[in-house]
Structures are given as C-alpha cells and as structure tokens.
C-alpha cells in the first residue's frame, strides 16, 4: 500500500510539472494569434483555465496519496 501511494504521489507531481510546462508551449499560447474564439473567449484562455482546473484536481488527489499522510494520522492518534 505504501509503495502504491508513493507511485501515485510521484504521478501527481509529474502531472503538475508536465501541465506547468505545457502552459508555455505553442499549444496553449499561439504566436500573435487570439483566434479561434470559443464562446467569445480566446482558445488560450480556455486552455489556461482547463490546465488550472487539472492542476487543482491533481493537488486535491495529492492530498489523499501523500506518502506522509498516514504517519501524521498515526501520530495524532497516539497523543493523549
């Protein structure tokens, strides 16, 4: 179980790093272009919002799979 949490934690970290790098590529920020528009907003704005929501989801998932989470809970149970 501990090994699985470590792997999931590393995947969350790698996902955040990958999304952060993706944010500055031409896939999200086209050079000198704000078209096509989707619901009146540029594609780069939509991509940025999707990336932000994905990073938020990875952060929430990371709180559940953090390797030290069980150690903190075990220590709180032992205190009088």
N, C-alpha and C positions, 0 to 999 in steps of 0.2 A: 504494500500500500504506500509506503514512504517513497519507494522508487518511482511509482506511478505519479505521485504528487510532484516530485522533482521534475519529471519529464513534462508534465502539464504546465508547471511554473515556467520552465525554460521555453516552452512553446508560446506561452503568453508574452514573455519578454521578447522573444524573437519576432512575434507578430507586431508588437508595438514598435520595435525598431524598424521592421520592414515597412509598416504603414507610414512611419515618420519619413523614411527615405522616399517612399512613393509620393508623398505630398509635394516634393520639389522636383518631380520629373515632368517631362513634357506631356505625359498622360493627363496630368491634372492642370498644369499651368501651360497652355499653349502660347507660343511666342507671338505677341502682338495681335492676339485674336480673342474676342469675347463671345463669338458665336459658336455653336448653336445655343439658342436660348430654350430653356425648359421652364414653363410657367412664368416667363418673364425674367428669370434669373439665369446668369451665365452658367455654362457647364462646369467651370472651375469652382464656382461657389457650391454647386450641388455635390461635386466630388469632395470638396473640403468638408462639407457637413457629414457626408457618409463616412469619411475617414475619421472624423471626430467621434461619431457615434460608435464606430468599430473600436476605437481606442478606449472609449468609455466602457464598452461591453467587455473588452479584454481586461480592463482594470477591475471590474466587478468580478469577473471569473478568477482573476489573480488573487483576490482576497480569499476565495474559497480553497484554492490549491497551493497557497503559500506554504513552503516546507516547514516553517517555524510556527505555523498556526496551532498545531496540536500541542507543541511544547508550552505555549502561553496558556492554553486552556488547562493543561495538566497542572501547571504551577498555581493557577488561580484556585483549583480545587483543593490543593494541599494547604493553603493559607487558612489560619483559624478565623 
